Amino acid sequence: MRQSDSCHQSAENSIEFVMATITRMGDTLRETTACNGSCTAEDLINAGFTSTEIIEHIEDAREYAILRASQEELINAFC
């Protein structure tokens, strides 16, 4: 395997990992807020996220959670 192929594959894996983290964090935000009325940094840490992950991805995770909640509301409205 050439080095450029290896770097490309590492970048893809990294992007996939970041997207999976954002998705999981967004789902945690949504589910915890639905159950408890809010979701704190402590809730996220208890769910297995590191402080660094929270700092780096919280805004994207919030946006994902909002979009996901909106999609579910739309689906439920038409069912």
N, C-alpha and C positions, 0 to 999 in steps of 0.2 A: 504494500500500500504506500502510495506517495505521501509526502508530508502534507501537501495541500489537501489531499483527500481526507487525511486524518484530522486536520484542522477544521475542515468543513463539517465532518461528522461530529466533532466535539462541539462546534457551535450549534449544530442542530440539536444535539442532546441537551445543551445548556438552555436553549430557547424552550425546548419541550419541558425541561425541569422548571423553569421560571413560570411558564404558562400553567403547569400543573399546580405549582405553589399558589399562584394568584387565584386559580379556580377553587382550590381547596379552602383557601383563606376566605374568599368571597362567600362560599357556601357556609362556612363556619360563622361568618358575620351574620348572614341571613337567618340561619337556623337558631343561633344563640339569641339574636335580637327577638325573634318570634317567640321564643320560650321565656326569656328573661326581661324583655323590654329594652335591653341594651347589650352591647358586647364590648368589654374592656380589653385593654392590652393584657391584663392578667388572664382573662378568658382565652385569649389567643395563645398565650404561653402555655396554659394548661392543656390546650388542644395540640400542643407539640411544635408550635412555631417558635423560632428564635427571635430575639430582639432585633437582630440584623434583618431578618426576613420581614418582620413587621414594619420596620422603618423604611425598607426599600420598596415594599409592595402594597402597603395599606391603601394608598390612593387608587391603584388599579383594582385592588380587591373590592373596595367600596363601589367603584364604578361597575364592576362585574356584578356585584350583589344587587345593585339597583336595576341594572338591565335585566337580570334574571328574574327578579321579582315582578318587573313590568311584563315580561313575557308570560309568566305564570298567570298574572291577573287577566291578561288578554285571552289566553287559552281558556281559562275558567269562565270568562264572560261569554264565550261563544259555544260552550258545551252545555 
